[in-house]
Amino acid sequence: MLRSLALVLLLANGVYFAWGNGHLLPYGFGPAQQSEPQRLAQQIQPDAIQLLSAKEFKRIEDQVKAEQEHKECLEAGPLDEDQSNTLRKVLADALPADAWQINDVPISARWIIYMGKYASADVLTKKRAEVTALNVKTESLENATLEPGFSLGGFESKAEADAALARLGNKVHTARVVQERAAAVVYQVKLPAVNAAQQAKLAAVRDALGSKPLHACN
């Protein structure tokens, strides 16, 4: 009896061993196969671990802090060519080369239907009131050399301005088309990511900008 029991247990152990190691899979018996290659990819790879020196660790730590630091985008303009040349020198001394940029901004010509020049501010006010009473919209001038006067509209070409004046007909007898601004290139300074340390160096930049204040980027 004991011999038979021992034989059964030995046979059962042999069958379990064969089942557990997949030897019976060709016959349809065996444990469920699990294949999760992503787990292998997630395993720590000792050969990929790199020891950093104290200097390298400090550099990476400073870099992470700099990336997390609050930064502000500032810009100013438009500037003429002389202002932009002066500002380039100031920026080069105050900030790293990758902390600022000065961009060209093309400005198209502008033609206006012009009323003026008038002898005094009183005459200007009177004429403007007369034109407004005719339901004609008036605009202030951008070119100070045309003052005292006002505009009845701005256009990108003389032909457009002439056509608009013709549509006004006899409402404004003394209006004429003049070029208020020639085509030109102006400049815009941009500081894309100013941090706290760089803010302290902007006094000279603001002085060079004069009446063109730095403001938040649009």
Steps between C-alpha positions, in 0.01 A plus 500: 500500500773749597697403194201575278443836672864598458483405133188713450661799672814465293298478183290805603813702570642403161180601322487835688865566416436431133182716506667789682794513260283487190599152387134407454405807293515304171223285649287796606601501867705761681490833688374813323782669312570863604696726270542863608805643320420846634594378847849421376527852357410642841766308685795694636803463278812527717725554199300816414558663841745790482672639806520880503772708655404771748567764231280325245221451754512870593483598131192284442340624822552863394360424156183347647455799734544741207238314297253515789565869572232754405583676175338791319488592131564872439509709181527863387470697178471611233860627483683675219834375368715723723308393811531133406877527444549668837282243670690205350818617673324547834331160481826327406661637818203434729362161395607169340471488121211252514298715744400772253414566136436805284263431212434696181139615460407627152258796500290560191444846351193690619295746299224715652220731401635812665337813637745778594730674581291744695605835637419415862359240734168687504467477123589129519228437759242688293584314177496163673156573646370599154623177344362288786159666448509364143524144643860469381735324741816687599830359630804644672826528308802277554737745329564805719627704202142512364361661816273685555267286294317169492435198281186358345650152469825314439587273204791283384512652151432836331251334267288381795513846658403670171203265461383569855528878445292468183228320695477793740393717206426862590479446875853626567630743236844564653597136569793356305708182490848515654757239606512498877769230528748345258571126498774421749651241733483545878636274774351314795708376794384182675628334819322160486573367850631753752574352842551679831878529460462655153234744621766664716710569187229675300557855630746580220264344246212719616724809482592415140132456410412849624130560436441143377429306821541126539162331536357147509506323163173495306 
